[in-house]
Amino acid sequence: MKLAIVTACPNGMVTSVLCARLLDAAAQRQGWSTSVEVVDVQHPERQLSEATLNDAEWVLLVSSTPVDMQRFVGKRVFQSTPAQALADVDAVLRRGAEEAQVFVASAASAVAKNAPRIVAITACPTGVAHTFMAAEALQQTAKRLGYDLQVETQGSVARARR
């Protein structure tokens, strides 16, 4: 089976890279062929090519931020969150292989491009974990409401000020 894994997390590249590596390793243990993309707006040239996406049997999108879905029109896509993927990579892969649905462009996609853009900053003096938990909760809510949200985490800065 050929799988395209795409991860995107505005909390920083660490979560995206970690999810990508764990999912890639788990998929390869199952004998699947993988192509991996960690979304990085600073490096759009690192995107999976159209040919690679066309060659994939399905796409696993692990994201807590809006992603341009036009690239996936006509492909079987399964969406998950970084929290779900990190909790059980094998279960996410299993569900994805079974439940991936052909993505069809809709009017909702056009609306998302015109969504209000919000920037939030999270910080917690007691530790970085709370900062990332708050960021993920904000992202999930914003996504559900159709907002384009960029979250910056300030965990280490908050501790430095104490």
SULMOZI-V892458 format. One record per backbone hydrogen bond with DSSP energy under -0.5 kcal/mol. NH is the residue of the N-H (numbers start at 0). CO is the residue of the C=O. If there is no record, write none. Layout:
NH|CO ; NH|CO
This chain:
2|0 ; 2|32 ; 3|57 ; 4|2 ; 4|34 ; 5|3 ; 5|59 ; 6|36 ; 7|61 ; 11|8 ; 15|11 ; 16|12 ; 17|13 ; 18|14 ; 19|15 ; 20|16 ; 21|17 ; 22|18 ; 23|19 ; 24|20 ; 25|21 ; 26|22 ; 27|23 ; 28|24 ; 29|25 ; 30|27 ; 31|26 ; 32|0 ; 34|2 ; 36|4 ; 38|6 ; 38|36 ; 42|39 ; 45|42 ; 46|43 ; 52|48 ; 53|49 ; 54|50 ; 55|51 ; 56|1 ; 57|1 ; 58|75 ; 59|3 ; 60|58 ; 60|77 ; 61|5 ; 61|59 ; 62|60 ; 62|79 ; 63|7 ; 68|66 ; 70|67 ; 71|68 ; 72|69 ; 73|102 ; 74|71 ; 76|100 ; 77|58 ; 79|60 ; 84|80 ; 85|81 ; 86|82 ; 87|83 ; 91|87 ; 92|88 ; 93|89 ; 94|90 ; 95|91 ; 96|92 ; 97|93 ; 98|94 ; 99|95 ; 100|76 ; 102|74 ; 108|105 ; 109|105 ; 110|106 ; 111|107 ; 112|108 ; 113|109 ; 113|110 ; 114|111 ; 117|115 ; 117|147 ; 119|149 ; 121|151 ; 126|123 ; 130|126 ; 131|127 ; 132|128 ; 133|129 ; 134|130 ; 135|131 ; 136|132 ; 137|133 ; 138|134 ; 139|135 ; 140|136 ; 141|137 ; 142|138 ; 143|139 ; 144|140 ; 145|141 ; 145|142 ; 146|141 ; 147|115 ; 148|146 ; 149|117 ; 151|119 ; 153|121 ; 157|153 ; 158|154 ; 159|155 ; 160|156 ; 161|158
